[in-house]
Each structure stands twice: as structure tokens, then as C-alpha cells.
Amino acid sequence: MKRHLFMLGLLFAVPTFAGSTTTTQDASQGARRPPPFERKSPVQVLIDHRQDLGLTDAQAASLTKIQTALDAKNAPVKQSLEALRPPAPPDRGTQQGTPSAQDQAAHEQARGLFEQLRTNDMAAYQEAEQVLTDAQKTQARTLLESERRSHGPGHGGRGGPPRGE
């Protein structure tokens, strides 16, 4: 059970809040990437793969109810994260040095908010698993793992492209 929860925690890991989520190319065009907290929840992924999982109408309705409750619970947390999100810098390459105390405090606050989102997502997924059959649970874990891999760690994260690319 502990291994299952550990793997589940890894599965839903959200990238840490970075000072900026724009790429150099995006910054030069004035566009911003969506924040990492806008990714689909694991419950929403299950709903999106309703046919693949062979969900019954009752199961789909239960998952939708869980997702609605999760959205309501996460809404104020996401608003707080968006408020902490800094404006896109004109050129990321020109910013050098150490972050200010205010930047560090915002980073720590964001880290706590991301942890809250992770906790909410895991709790909702555990509730959602209670609705699924054993075969559906196995298939759901596979779907979620492939979804996680398709997003990767994010730009500049571990395994991400080097700076300047």
C-alpha cells in the first residue's frame, strides 16, 4: 500500500513553481505558457477516457461529481497561485543574480499551494478509485502514467531542454 501511495504521489507530482514559465521564444513574442497548475486532474483524465475504461453511466456520474468537488476545492488555491505568478520578463537572459527576499517568500508560498493541489488531487483520485473495478483501476493507472510521461517535467526542469533553447 505504501508503495502504491508513493507511486501515486510521483504520478501526480506537479512541477515546482518557477520564477517564470515562459520560454525565451515565448517571451520575445509576449506570449505566456499556461501555468503548470492548469493541467488536468487525474479524475478528469479518467472522465476523458470514459470509453477506454468502459465506465458505466453511474461510474461516470460519480467521477464527474468528484471532479466538480475537486474543482471547487482547488479554485481558491489556483487563484492564489495565479496572483503569485510574476509577469513575463522582457528577456530572461538579462536577469542574473540571486532572487530577492520577496521572490523567495513567494516561491515558498507557491510551493505550499502546489502541495495543497497535489494533496487534493490525490484524495480525489483515491475517492475515484473506489468507483472503479479492479481491472479499471489497473487500466486507469496505466493511462495516468502515460499522461504524466507525455507532459514531462516541464521546460527547464529535470530532463528539460538546456537554457537558451
N, C-alpha and C positions, 0 to 999 in steps of 0.2 A: 504493500500500500504506500509506503514511504517513497519507494522508487517511482511509483505511478505519479504521486503528487510532485516529486522532483522533476520528472519528465514533463508533466503538465505545466509546471512553473517555467521551465525552459521554453516550452512550446509557446507560451503566451508572453514571453519577455518582450517588452516594448523598448525600443532604443532609448538610451538616456537623452535627456533634454540637452540639446546643444545650443550654443550661443546663437547660431544661425543655421537654418535648414536649407539655405539656398546654395546652388552650385555657382561657380564663377560665371558660367554661361547664363544661368537664370538671373543672377544679379545684374549682369550687363544689360539684360533685356528688361529689367524691372519686374520680372515675374517671380513669384514665390511658390515653392513646393508646398503641398498640403502638409500640415503638421503630422507627426507620427501618431498622435492620439486619434486621428481620423480614420485609422484602419478599421476594418470590420471586426466586430467581436466574434469570438468562437461560436456563439449561439447564432449569430447572423449567417456565418458560413454554413452552419448546419441547415438553416432555413433555405439558403440559396441552393443547397444541394439536396433539396427535398426528394426529388426523383431518384437521384443516385443512391440515397439512403433508403428509399422505399418507405418514406414516412406515411403514416395514416393521417387522415384529416384531424383526428383527435391529437395525435402527436404534434402535427404542425401547429395546431391551435395553441397547445401548451407551450411550445417553443416560442411562438410569437408573443405570448403573454409574458414569458420570461424575458424576452428581448425588450419589450416595452418597459418593463420594470427596470431593467438594466439601463436603458436609455435615460429614464427619469432620474435614476440614481447617479449616473455619470454626467449629466448635463451641467450641474454647477461646477464640478471638477474640471470639465473641459473648458468652461468659461474662464475659470481661474488660470488655467494653462495658457489660454489664448491671450489673456491680459498680461501674462509674463513674457510672452513671445516678443523678442526685440524686432524693431523694424529692420528691413534688409539693408545691409551696409552697401554703399556705392561700389566698393572694390574690396573684397575680402583680403586680397594680397597686401594691402597697405596697412592693415591693422596688425600691429605687433605688440608685444609686451604682455604683462600679466593682467588678468581681469580685475576690475575694481571690486571693492568690498560689496558694493550694491549688486554687481553681476554675480558674485559668488553666493550671496544670500538668495537671489532669485533662482539660481541654479539649484541650490539646496531645497528651496521651496518646491520647485518643479519636480525634483526627484521624489519628494514625498507625495506629490499629487499623482505622479506616474505610478508609484507603488500602490496608491489607493485604487487607481484604474485597474491595475493588474489583479489586485485582491478582488475587486468587484467582478471582473471578467471570470476569474477562476471560480468564484462562488456561483455565478450564473451558469457556468459550464457544468459544474458538479450537479447543480439542480437539473440542468438539461439532460445530463446522462441518466438520471433517474427515469426519464420518459422513454429512453431508448432500450431496445432489446440488446442482448449481448453481442449479436452479430452486427447490429447497427453501431454499437459503441466502438467495436474494432474498426469498422469502416470509417467512422467519424474521426477517430484518432489519425488514421492514415490521411484523410482529407485535410485535416488541420495541419499535419506535419508538412504536407506538400504545399499548402497555402503559406505556411511560415517560411519555407525554403524559397518560395517564389518572390517573397519580399526582401529576403536577405537582411543584413544588419543595417542597411541604410547607407547613404553617402557618407564617406569618411569614417564609418565605423570599422570594426574589425573585419577585415576581408574586403572592405570597400575600396574604391579606386584611390590612388595616392593623391595628395594635394596637388592642385593645379590641373587636374584632368577633369 
